[in-house]
Amino acid sequence: MFEEMDEPAFPKFLAAFWAEKGWNTSVTANNDGTYLVAGDKDSGSRGLIGVRPSAETEIGASEVEDFAAFCDKKGVDVRVMATRGRFTTGARSAADAGNVHLLDPNELASAVRDEGVEELVGKFTGGGGGGGSLFDSLPFPVPSGLPSGVPVVPIAAAVVVVLAAVFAGPTLLGFVPFVGGGGGGGAADAGPPFTAMSLANSGNATANGTANVTTVQWDARVQDTVGNYSARPNETFVVVQFNATAGDEITTLRPGNFVLHVDGRNRAPQTFQNTTNAFKAKLLPTRIAPGETSSAAVVFSVPEDFDGATLVETYDGPGVRFERAELTFDVE
């Protein structure tokens, strides 16, 4: 039933199959050729499918155990691993112990027949991929219209990064609490659009959701040099300036809490070894006392012809609220 389905279409089919069963789904491609299908229901249930689309795949016990441990850590209710290959006997024992449901081609074909959705398979075979709007597979509702005055390009960039940064850690996309971007800031008006969003769950927020959240005013600009460093050939630097105000608790912002999503990739902050202490002092990390404000910057190297970027606070971050502002840059 799945022999003619292209590898990239297989996880899309699984997402559509889950959607038929009432899940809101999204698909994320990993660099190693594997995929993750994240899902949630209005009831609050969270699901995850680890997908190994190759027909040559053999999944063993250790991979299932790692997947189960990850789901335990992230509070995933429904755990599934799917492949067009096979699972070993050890993998099936590990799945029983870890409450992971395994789907090989035979089991998946039976499930399709039981649900009566054979026609769904045809939509993803023969080079199909399901197609559809980018918004169709988002794991949260998208309004039918955009409010007036909201810049469309930054919103689109934020939507793309939701799909690409579900595992910017890697970790499961539970929700996207804070998005700030688009307008404001001289750099945004003069070059590629920049947006910012947080994937971190700040468990410190009070009833009104603000008291213990760190507010980060930010701005971004493109530079060919920083300190005594020049950008590599065909690349340039993006400098992100922060003015961060802590809530009711001490907050530390570290470089590893952030990535810059550019051209479908998450880029880690740059490190600088052979430079002055004064230059390094301008960069993250920074420790902020309750109610105090601290300024710092983080630097990324990106392709010089990039057409937009989104700053992402990963799940490892403390949970910040981004606010775009026109700031004075400390890194020259």
Phi and psi in degrees as a GROMACS rama.xvg file:
@    title "Ramachandran Plot"
@    xaxis  label "Phi"
@    yaxis  label "Psi"
@TYPE xy
-114.802  6.9931  PHE-2
-62.2311  -35.7187  GLU-3
-91.1691  3.88325  GLU-4
-85.2589  126.672  MET-5
-63.0089  151.326  ASP-6
-57.045  -45.6402  GLU-7
-65.6162  -23.4661  PRO-8
-78.0934  -23.9004  ALA-9
-61.3521  -50.587  PHE-10
-65.2979  -29.9979  PRO-11
-66.665  -38.3615  LYS-12
-62.5413  -43.9939  PHE-13
-60.3868  -40.2013  LEU-14
-63.4917  -42.1814  ALA-15
-67.2283  -36.62  ALA-16
-63.6858  -42.9638  PHE-17
-64.5698  -38.7769  TRP-18
-60.3901  -35.2634  ALA-19
-62.7389  -23.9128  GLU-20
-99.1727  14.9484  LYS-21
93.6169  12.8796  GLY-22
-93.553  145.213  TRP-23
-92.465  121.797  ASN-24
-125.255  159.062  THR-25
-145.471  151.555  SER-26
-117.474  134.015  VAL-27
-125.978  129.243  THR-28
-91.9396  133.79  ALA-29
-98.466  161.806  ASN-30
-66.6326  -21.0591  ASN-31
-91.2315  11.4122  ASP-32
87.7737  1.96276  GLY-33
-95.927  169.804  THR-34
-137.066  160.306  TYR-35
-130.261  128.971  LEU-36
-108.633  111.737  VAL-37
-98.9385  142.08  ALA-38
-143.378  155.215  GLY-39
-146.207  158.616  ASP-40
-119.435  159.556  LYS-41
-60.353  -23.8125  ASP-42
-71.5453  -12.2559  SER-43
102.305  -5.46497  GLY-44
-65.4129  141.564  SER-45
-120.572  135.718  ARG-46
-131.174  158.116  GLY-47
-149.425  132.537  LEU-48
-114.803  119.449  ILE-49
-87.2476  120.36  GLY-50
-114.381  126.51  VAL-51
-116.818  95.6888  ARG-52
-76.8179  -15.7888  PRO-53
-68.8356  138.318  SER-54
-71.4644  -13.2935  ALA-55
-92.2123  2.05512  GLU-56
-72.3417  139.324  THR-57
-127.436  114.188  GLU-58
-97.773  126.445  ILE-59
-101.904  -176.495  GLY-60
-64.2864  -40.404  ALA-61
-63.7981  -37.8523  SER-62
-67.6304  -39.2793  GLU-63
-66.4821  -40.82  VAL-64
-62.7354  -42.0243  GLU-65
-63.252  -41.9547  ASP-66
-64.2873  -43.1923  PHE-67
-63.3882  -40.7583  ALA-68
-64.9046  -39.3768  ALA-69
-63.7763  -43.2393  PHE-70
-64.999  -37.2873  CYS-71
-60.1341  -45.0614  ASP-72
-64.5673  -36.2487  LYS-73
-98.6128  4.93001  LYS-74
69.16  37.785  GLY-75
-82.1923  127.543  VAL-76
-82.532  -44.0841  ASP-77
-114.071  115.872  VAL-78
-113.684  126.78  ARG-79
-137.12  139.692  VAL-80
-121.19  134.175  MET-81
-131.828  143.349  ALA-82
-152.511  155.304  THR-83
-89.9299  0.594499  ARG-84
-95.2988  -127.868  GLY-85
-143.479  159.832  ARG-86
-108.336  140.032  PHE-87
-76.3214  167.476  THR-88
-61.2086  -38.2155  THR-89
-64.1231  -35.9054  GLY-90
-64.2957  -38.4136  ALA-91
-69.859  -34.8409  ARG-92
-66.5892  -43.0749  SER-93
-64.2992  -34.8106  ALA-94
-66.6776  -39.5304  ALA-95
-62.0096  -40.0116  ASP-96
-72.0439  -32.3912  ALA-97
-99.2689  7.47689  GLY-98
58.814  43.1925  ASN-99
-109.937  129.68  VAL-100
-91.4821  128.079  HIS-101
-103.691  137.819  LEU-102
-127.49  107.477  LEU-103
-97.2929  178.877  ASP-104
-57.3149  -38.7333  PRO-105
-67.8117  -44.5257  ASN-106
-66.5467  -38.0688  GLU-107
-68.8122  -38.4674  LEU-108
-62.4362  -39.9351  ALA-109
-63.9713  -40.9042  SER-110
-63.9897  -40.1873  ALA-111
-61.7125  -44.9804  VAL-112
-66.3042  -39.4563  ARG-113
-62.7414  -35.4532  ASP-114
-86.0867  -10.8604  GLU-115
69.2003  37.2718  GLY-116
-120.498  38.3835  VAL-117
-57.753  -33.6828  GLU-118
-64.9216  -23.3851  GLU-119
-65.1646  -35.7009  LEU-120
-60.334  -41.8475  VAL-121
-60.6705  -28.1369  GLY-122
-68.8282  -18.9044  LYS-123
-116.488  14.6787  PHE-124
-111.027  167.889  THR-125
67.7895  34.5778  GLY-126
85.1175  1.93873  GLY-127
-70.0695  -179.994  GLY-128
-156.793  6.93944  GLY-129
94.0325  -35.0078  GLY-130
53.5474  -141.379  GLY-131
89.4037  169.845  GLY-132
-71.7309  150.069  SER-133
-57.0517  -32.2392  LEU-134
-76.3725  -15.6498  PHE-135
-63.3824  -32.3989  ASP-136
-106.128  12.8274  SER-137
-67.2532  140.654  LEU-138
-83.5742  26.08  PRO-139
-156.018  156.65  PHE-140
-68.2002  143.299  PRO-141
-116.24  128.597  VAL-142
-64.1063  150.814  PRO-143
-71.0303  -24.067  SER-144
-130.556  156.938  GLY-145
-98.6038  138.416  LEU-146
-64.2028  147.461  PRO-147
-65.3918  144.065  SER-148
87.8211  -6.03049  GLY-149
-90.2017  124.875  VAL-150
-66.5719  129.128  PRO-151
-72.2781  -41.7562  VAL-152
-60.7122  -48.239  VAL-153
-61.1628  -36.0191  PRO-154
-62.9939  -44.5209  ILE-155
-60.7891  -40.188  ALA-156
-62.5487  -39.3793  ALA-157
-66.7711  -36.402  ALA-158
-64.8275  -44.004  VAL-159
-61.5505  -41.9162  VAL-160
-70.31  -25.5393  VAL-161
-58.4682  -44.5082  VAL-162
-72.4756  -37.029  LEU-163
-85.4847  -21.287  ALA-164
-111.055  20.8894  ALA-165
-55.1838  -37.5501  VAL-166
-115.774  51.4169  PHE-167
-81.5302  67.3892  ALA-168
-170.181  -52.777  GLY-169
-82.9552  154.529  PRO-170
-165.405  163.042  THR-171
-79.4943  137.191  LEU-172
-76.6765  103.216  LEU-173
-87.9635  -43.1352  GLY-174
-167.131  169.746  PHE-175
-119.687  92.0605  VAL-176
-74.0879  -40.2007  PRO-177
-130.587  123.648  PHE-178
-125.497  129.887  VAL-179
-139.33  133.196  GLY-180
-179.379  -160.017  GLY-181
74.5174  -114.122  GLY-182
-71.8733  175.958  GLY-183
82.5597  155.13  GLY-184
83.8123  128.079  GLY-185
-63.8176  -34.7985  GLY-186
-63.66  -37.9122  ALA-187
-66.0075  -31.2968  ALA-188
-77.6559  -20.5458  ASP-189
-105.553  -6.72017  ALA-190
-153.871  -154.3  GLY-191
-60.1137  149.403  PRO-192
-71.4296  143.563  PRO-193
-122.97  140.977  PHE-194
-131.055  169.472  THR-195
-141.984  145.884  ALA-196
-152.96  155.656  MET-197
-114.191  132.79  SER-198
-101.619  2.43632  LEU-199
-84.2404  144.496  ALA-200
-101.214  104.319  ASN-201
-81.9602  106.77  SER-202
-78.5213  3.46009  GLY-203
-96.7753  -1.1532  ASN-204
-67.8066  144.461  ALA-205
-86.2691  -172.357  THR-206
-57.3489  -35.9216  ALA-207
-87.2895  1.3723  ASN-208
77.9681  12.7868  GLY-209
-128.206  -29.6737  THR-210
-57.4938  -44.4735  ALA-211
-103.841  11.4342  ASN-212
-87.2645  134.428  VAL-213
-78.8192  124.087  THR-214
-91.5781  126.497  THR-215
-118.262  107.157  VAL-216
-77.5735  137.479  GLN-217
-145.665  157.362  TRP-218
-149.533  158.898  ASP-219
-139.64  146.219  ALA-220
-150.617  163.295  ARG-221
-99.6431  134.856  VAL-222
-138.365  143.243  GLN-223
-83.0763  -21.48  ASP-224
-135.843  150.134  THR-225
-139.117  131.335  VAL-226
56.7453  -127.436  GLY-227
-105.267  23.4363  ASN-228
-107.977  139.215  TYR-229
-107.87  149.285  SER-230
-65.6708  151.02  ALA-231
-65.598  160.345  ARG-232
-55.0935  135.23  PRO-233
68.7344  13.6879  ASN-234
-129.745  167.744  GLU-235
-145.155  170.25  THR-236
-99.2342  141.941  PHE-237
-110.967  120.083  VAL-238
-102.196  124.938  VAL-239
-109.509  120.483  VAL-240
-98.3971  134.188  GLN-241
-114.889  140.74  PHE-242
-120.829  102.702  ASN-243
-107.834  130.626  ALA-244
-115.804  120.122  THR-245
-74.7297  156.207  ALA-246
-82.368  -128.246  GLY-247
-91.0347  3.39843  ASP-248
-131.531  156.77  GLU-249
-62.6347  133.477  ILE-250
-126.531  136.996  THR-251
-118.888  121.962  THR-252
-98.7766  125.449  LEU-253
-117.286  153.485  ARG-254
-56.3677  -37.4863  PRO-255
-67.4195  -8.71089  GLY-256
-79.0221  -6.13556  ASN-257
-133.206  146.644  PHE-258
-133.116  160.678  VAL-259
-114.432  119.054  LEU-260
-88.6068  114.656  HIS-261
-136.58  127.671  VAL-262
51.7847  41.8991  ASP-263
81.3344  5.31449  GLY-264
-124.943  148.901  ARG-265
-96.5955  117.893  ASN-266
-103.053  131.245  ARG-267
-79.7285  156.838  ALA-268
-61.931  151.083  PRO-269
-78.5989  146.745  GLN-270
-112.388  148.558  THR-271
-129.882  117.198  PHE-272
-93.848  -54.8228  GLN-273
-92.9986  73.6182  ASN-274
-149.447  177.41  THR-275
-79.3242  155.577  THR-276
-64.2849  -32.783  ASN-277
-64.2172  -37.6926  ALA-278
-68.1765  -46.0513  PHE-279
-62.3135  -32.363  LYS-280
-66.4768  -18.7737  ALA-281
-81.7096  -11.4346  LYS-282
-100.538  159.442  LEU-283
-58.6828  148.815  LEU-284
-85.9692  161.351  PRO-285
-142.207  140.326  THR-286
-108.472  129.123  ARG-287
-121.853  125.468  ILE-288
-73.6795  157.286  ALA-289
-54.0453  127.686  PRO-290
77.256  -3.64284  GLY-291
-94.2204  164.699  GLU-292
-120.644  137.475  THR-293
-132.882  143.277  SER-294
-105.658  140.395  SER-295
-161.759  172.519  ALA-296
-138.451  160.877  ALA-297
-137.737  144.102  VAL-298
-122.256  136.133  VAL-299
-125.123  149.107  PHE-300
-104.12  128.261  SER-301
-136.826  163.099  VAL-302
-60.24  139.966  PRO-303
-67.945  -18.6445  GLU-304
-101.821  19.7621  ASP-305
-63.9065  150.709  PHE-306
-114.377  14.3182  ASP-307
158.831  158.551  GLY-308
-154.127  154.687  ALA-309
-126.74  124.868  THR-310
-79.3826  128.024  LEU-311
-121.959  124.329  VAL-312
-84.7471  121.105  GLU-313
-78.1987  176.541  THR-314
-63.7209  -19.6891  TYR-315
-75.9734  -11.3884  ASP-316
-74.712  168.032  GLY-317
-76.0314  -14.1747  PRO-318
97.3261  102.377  GLY-319
-121.697  157.978  VAL-320
-109.584  113.634  ARG-321
-81.5529  135.918  PHE-322
-133.438  120.831  GLU-323
-73.4564  136.476  ARG-324
-149.782  161.202  ALA-325
-92.6464  108.585  GLU-326
-112.636  160.429  LEU-327
-86.4351  127.599  THR-328
-85.5817  135.488  PHE-329
-93.5524  -18.0889  ASP-330
-100.887  116.507  VAL-331
